Amino acid sequence: SDYAYERIKEASPGVTFPDDASELIGSSTNPAAPSQHKAAEYVLFTLPYDKPDLTFMQHYALYVFYLETNGGGWTNSDNWPTGTDVCTFYGIQCDYTREQVIKIVLSENGVSGMIPYEIVALEKLIEIDVFDNQLQGQLPYQAVLDHGQLSTLDVQSNLLTGTIPSELAEAKLVNFFIAESGLSGDVPVALCESMDLIFTDCSENRCAASTNCFQTCQGPNCGG
């Protein structure tokens, strides 16, 4: 429907979509098509039955996640990305209603690439655990900032690049696990004030000598 297509375009503000959704047909077999086009084609034209927007948007977001993190190479990808019930996807935890995705737990699973912005469409998501994988590049900080619920992010033991922006203090995050993540630079003091726990190796990401940081920063070489 036009409504569904508009919702998908809103969930991927950095991607250009054709005006007519039917032009997406064939994206799945086009190597040059972005992940978002492939996921949209599936959700709009292949998903086997009408679902409320909550369900199709979650399916869209997780399909993009699968493609952007090279799901074909994961150790375990049971039911991804085309199972009819996203709550049965390996590593996905849903709430008691079995409708809302609340956790993505894919630690030690051969996850590479990068977490996409589309996680924002998983409106009830509170935790992402991608410990000990091969994620590369910069974390999607704008997605973390734009997400209204995400409170725990574990990216330890990955291949990330870049520094930690102080703006992240404005996010809903309270637990941030970054030891051996590849991130460089110090932990911004503002994060110590806004979060409950920053698990880090202080020889890699030093925490300021402030009361808040002494309480918040834990992990190897952090003292205390």
C-alpha positions, 0 to 999 in steps of 0.5 A: 500500500501507499501507506506502507511505502511511505512508512518505509521511506520515513524509516530510511531517511538517508536512502533515495527510493523511486516514486513508484514502489513497483519499481523496486521489483527485481531489487533482490536480484540486483547487486547494485540495489541498496539493502533498503530497496531489497528489504522494501521489495520483500515486505511490500511484494513478497511478505505472505500476508497482510500484517499491521504496520507494527509487524511489517515495519519490524520485518523491514528493519530486521531485513535491512539489519540482516543485509547490512551486517552480512547475514548470509555469513552469520554463524546462526541465522535461523529464520532470518530474514524471511520467516513470517514471525520476527520473534522466531528469528535467531537472537531476537527477543520479543515482549510478552505479547510476542509482537514487539522486538525488544532485544537483538542478541547476536554475540559471537555470531560472525556479524560484520558490516555495520548496524543500520539506521533502520533500528530506529523503526524497532520502537520498543528495542531496549538492547543490542548485543553484538559482542565479539563480532566483526562490525567495522566502521563508525557506529550509527550514532544518529540512530542511537540518538533518534531511538526513544528506548534503546538503553543497552548497547554492547559492541565489545570486541569488534573492529569499530573506528572513530571516537565517541561523540559527547552528543551520545549523552543525549541518548537514552543509553544507560549501559554502554559496553565498548572494551576492545571495540576498536573505538579510539579516544577518551570517554566524554565526561558527559557520558559519565553523567548520563549513563549508569555503566560504561564498560571499557578498557581504560588503557584504550578509552580513558575516562576522566578523573571525575567523581561521575566517571569513577562511578560509571567507568568499569573494566580493565585498567580503570582502577577502583 
